[in-house]
């Protein structure tokens, strides 16, 4: 299902106006107008969400498959590709899919609640993927992750997942604190998704059951390191 979700997000993006590849949306001003209308239709607009519109209540789900740019899409899909497969293998296909959709919905809903008077459109799978990262942190804290850090001259180094993911979470948390109005990147949705994902894994699997399976999972972790 990880690959299916990646494929769906890529297909939606390529066929939609944001990619600029589908000539049915035109070029120039016509394309920009089509992009704006597209995001407003399928993305989350907090002001509309709390207006009582039934259609708006569906947008936290549809927005998970809509991305604003190539960089937005590729960044999200990279994280899903790296961390999604192992989380899915641990949870199972259907539970993982339900987890992905529900956590993503709640993350966008939480963001919209914190910015209830905003008319800005929010799109992207970041809330869901942040949930996957949170669950991964609980389930596979010792898995080795290859990372590139700017202050280390972008050298590819391998760290335990708990170091990489906690570092990522601290950055998102700080960005959310520094950007309370919510324009640009919805860091608060990342924070909410990550926290919900971690709490779900903790509540669903529990310390005892995870501890009992980690010895068996370690060989798998080392052989299929992200």
C-alpha positions in Angstrom: 0.0 0.0 0.0 3.0 2.3 0.5 3.7 2.1 -3.2 0.0 2.5 -4.1 -0.2 5.7 -2.1 2.9 7.0 -3.7 1.6 6.1 -7.1 -1.8 7.8 -6.4 -0.1 11.0 -5.2 2.1 11.1 -8.3 -0.7 10.4 -10.7 -3.0 13.0 -9.1 -0.2 15.6 -9.3 0.8 14.8 -12.9 -2.8 14.9 -14.2 -3.7 18.0 -12.2 -2.8 21.6 -13.1 0.0 22.0 -10.5 2.5 19.9 -12.5 2.1 22.1 -15.6 2.2 18.9 -17.8 -1.5 18.6 -18.5 -2.2 21.0 -21.4 -5.9 20.8 -20.8 -5.4 23.5 -18.2 -3.7 25.9 -20.6 -0.7 28.1 -19.9 0.1 31.4 -18.3 -2.8 33.1 -16.6 -5.2 30.4 -17.5 -3.0 27.8 -15.8 -2.6 29.9 -12.7 -6.4 30.4 -12.5 -6.9 26.6 -12.9 -4.3 25.9 -10.2 -6.1 28.3 -7.8 -9.5 26.8 -8.4 -8.1 23.2 -8.2 -6.5 23.9 -4.7 -9.6 25.6 -3.5 -11.8 22.7 -4.5 -9.7 19.8 -3.2 -7.6 21.5 -0.4 -8.5 22.5 3.1 -9.7 26.0 3.7 -10.2 26.4 7.5 -12.7 29.1 7.2 -14.9 26.9 5.0 -14.3 23.8 7.1 -16.0 25.4 10.1 -18.8 27.0 8.2 -20.8 23.8 8.3 -20.3 22.8 4.7 -20.6 19.0 4.2 -18.3 19.2 1.1 -15.6 21.0 3.1 -15.6 18.2 5.7 -14.2 15.9 3.0 -11.3 18.1 2.0 -9.0 17.0 4.8 -9.1 13.6 3.0 -8.8 14.8 -0.6 -6.0 17.3 0.3 -3.8 14.3 1.3 -3.4 13.5 -2.4 -2.9 17.0 -3.7 0.5 18.7 -3.8 1.5 22.3 -4.7 4.7 21.7 -6.6 7.3 19.2 -7.8 9.4 19.9 -4.7 6.5 19.5 -2.4 5.5 16.1 -4.0 9.0 14.7 -4.2 9.9 15.6 -0.6 6.8 14.0 0.8 7.1 10.9 -1.4 10.7 10.4 -0.4 9.8 10.3 3.3 6.9 8.0 2.6 9.1 5.6 0.6 11.9 5.5 3.2 9.7 5.0 6.3 6.4 3.7 5.0 7.3 0.2 3.9 8.6 -1.0 7.3 5.8 0.7 9.2 3.3 -1.1 6.8 5.0 -4.4 7.3 4.6 -4.1 11.1 1.0 -2.9 11.0 -0.4 -4.8 8.0 -1.7 -3.4 4.8 -5.3 -2.4 5.7 -4.5 -1.1 9.2 -1.6 0.9 7.8 -3.8 2.4 5.1 -6.5 3.3 7.6 -3.8 4.7 9.9 -2.4 6.8 7.1 -5.8 8.3 6.1 -7.1 8.9 9.6 -3.9 10.4 11.0 -3.6 12.7 7.9 -7.3 13.8 8.3 -6.8 14.5 12.0 -3.6 16.4 11.4 -5.2 18.7 8.9 -8.3 19.1 11.1 -6.1 20.1 14.0 -4.3 22.7 11.9 -7.6 24.0 10.7 -8.9 24.3 14.3 -5.8 26.3 15.3 -6.3 28.6 12.3 -10.1 28.7 12.1 -10.3 32.1 10.6 -7.8 31.5 7.8 -8.9 31.5 4.2 -5.6 30.0 3.0 -5.7 26.7 1.2 -3.8 23.7 2.7 -2.8 20.7 0.6 -0.3 17.8 0.9 0.3 14.4 2.5 2.6 15.8 5.2 0.2 15.2 8.1 -0.1 11.5 7.1 3.6 11.1 6.5 4.5 12.8 9.8 2.2 10.2 11.4 4.2 7.4 9.7 7.4 9.0 11.1 6.0 9.1 14.6 4.9 5.5 14.5 8.3 4.5 13.0 10.1 6.1 15.9 8.2 4.0 18.4 8.3 0.7 16.4 11.9 0.9 15.0 14.0 3.4 17.1 17.3 1.6 16.4 16.9 1.2 12.6 19.7 2.9 10.8 18.8 5.8 8.5 21.0 7.5 6.0 20.7 11.2 6.3 22.2 14.4 4.8 22.7 17.4 7.2 23.7 20.8 5.8 25.9 21.6 8.7 27.9 18.4 8.0 28.5 19.4 4.4 25.7 17.1 3.2 27.8 14.0 3.8 25.7 10.8 3.8 25.9 9.5 7.3 23.9 6.7 9.0 22.2 7.4 12.4 19.7 5.5 14.5 16.1 6.4 13.5 15.4 8.0 17.0 18.2 10.6 16.4 17.0 11.5 12.9 13.3 11.6 13.7 13.6 13.5 17.0 15.9 16.0 15.2 13.2 16.4 12.5 10.4 16.8 15.1 12.3 19.5 17.0 12.8 21.5 13.8 9.0 21.2 13.0 8.1 22.2 16.5 10.3 25.2 16.5 9.1 26.3 13.0 5.5 26.0 14.2 6.3 28.2 17.2 8.0 30.8 15.0 5.2 30.8 12.5 1.9 31.0 14.5 -0.2 32.5 11.8 0.3 29.5 9.6 1.3 30.9 6.1 3.6 28.8 3.9 4.4 25.3 5.3 1.9 24.0 7.7 4.4 22.9 10.4 1.7 22.5 13.0 0.1 19.8 10.9 3.4 18.0 10.9 3.7 18.2 14.7 0.1 17.0 15.2 0.6 14.1 12.8 3.9 13.0 14.3 2.5 13.1 17.9 -0.7 11.2 16.9 1.4 8.6 15.0 3.7 8.0 17.9 0.8 7.8 20.4 -1.1 5.4 18.2 1.9 3.0 18.0 2.4 3.2 21.7 -1.3 2.6 22.5 -1.8 -0.1 19.8 1.4 -2.2 20.3 2.4 -1.4 23.8 5.8 -1.6 25.4 5.6 -5.3 26.1 4.5 -6.4 22.7 7.1 -4.2 20.9 9.8 -5.4 23.2 9.0 -9.0 22.5 9.2 -8.6 18.8 12.2 -6.3 18.4 14.6 -9.1 18.8 13.0 -10.8 15.8 12.5 -7.6 13.9 16.2 -6.5 14.3 17.4 -8.8 11.5 14.7 -7.4 9.2 15.6 -3.8 10.2 19.3 -4.4 9.5 18.6 -6.0 6.1 16.1 -3.5 4.9 17.5 -0.3 6.3 15.9 2.9 4.9 
